[in-house]
Amino acid sequence: MAYTPIQNALGLPAMSAPLGMSSGGGPIDSHFVAKAGDEKTLFEPAYELEQEKPWADKWAPNSVKAKSV
C-alpha cells in the first residue's frame, strides 16, 4: 500500500503481483507500473505470471481469508 499513492495521484495503472512465498508463508510481491492508459502492459504479464505460479488459492497465514477457511 505504501507504493500506491504516487500512482493513484498521477492516474497511472499499477499492480502488485505475488512472485513467491516467504519461509513464513507470506507473499513476496513485486510492484509494476505502466504509463497512463496502458493497462494492457500490466494485464499481459499478470496473466503469464499467474499461469506460471498460480496464487489464487494462496493466502498469508495472518490474512482474514486464511483464518476463515
C-alpha positions as CSV (number, residue, x, y, z in Angstrom):
1,M,0.0,0.0,0.0
2,A,2.9,2.4,0.7
3,Y,3.8,2.4,-3.0
4,T,0.4,3.2,-4.5
5,P,-0.3,6.8,-3.6
6,I,2.1,8.2,-6.2
7,Q,0.5,6.1,-9.0
8,N,-3.0,6.9,-7.7
9,A,-2.3,10.7,-7.7
10,L,-0.8,10.6,-11.2
11,G,-3.5,8.3,-12.6
12,L,-1.1,5.6,-13.6
13,P,-2.1,1.9,-13.8
14,A,-0.1,-0.3,-11.3
15,M,-0.3,-3.8,-9.9
16,S,1.3,-5.8,-7.3
17,A,2.0,-9.5,-8.2
18,P,3.0,-12.2,-5.8
19,L,6.1,-13.9,-7.2
20,G,6.8,-16.3,-4.4
21,M,6.2,-17.1,-0.7
22,S,8.5,-16.4,2.2
23,S,9.5,-19.2,4.6
24,G,6.9,-17.7,7.0
25,G,4.1,-18.2,4.4
26,G,3.7,-14.6,3.4
27,P,3.7,-13.5,-0.2
28,I,6.7,-11.8,-1.8
29,D,5.4,-9.3,-4.2
30,S,6.7,-7.0,-7.0
31,H,5.1,-3.7,-7.9
32,F,4.7,-2.8,-11.5
33,V,3.7,0.5,-13.1
34,A,2.8,1.4,-16.7
35,K,2.3,4.6,-18.5
36,A,-1.2,6.3,-18.3
37,G,-3.8,4.4,-20.3
38,D,-1.6,1.4,-20.8
39,E,-3.2,-1.2,-18.6
40,K,-2.6,-3.9,-21.2
41,T,1.1,-3.7,-20.4
42,L,0.2,-4.9,-16.9
43,F,-2.6,-7.4,-17.8
44,E,-0.4,-9.5,-20.1
45,P,2.5,-10.2,-17.6
46,A,-0.1,-10.7,-14.8
47,Y,-1.8,-13.4,-16.8
48,E,1.5,-15.1,-17.6
49,L,2.7,-14.9,-14.0
50,E,-0.5,-16.5,-12.8
51,Q,-0.2,-19.3,-15.3
52,E,3.4,-20.0,-14.3
53,K,2.8,-19.7,-10.5
54,P,-0.9,-19.8,-9.6
55,W,-1.7,-17.7,-6.5
56,A,-5.5,-17.6,-6.4
57,D,-5.6,-20.2,-3.6
58,K,-2.7,-18.9,-1.5
59,W,-3.2,-16.6,1.5
60,A,-0.8,-15.2,4.1
61,P,-1.2,-17.1,7.4
62,N,-2.4,-13.9,9.2
63,S,-5.0,-12.9,6.5
64,V,-8.7,-12.8,7.2
65,K,-9.3,-15.3,4.3
66,A,-6.8,-17.8,5.7
67,K,-8.4,-17.7,9.1
68,S,-11.9,-18.2,7.8
69,V,-11.1,-21.3,5.7
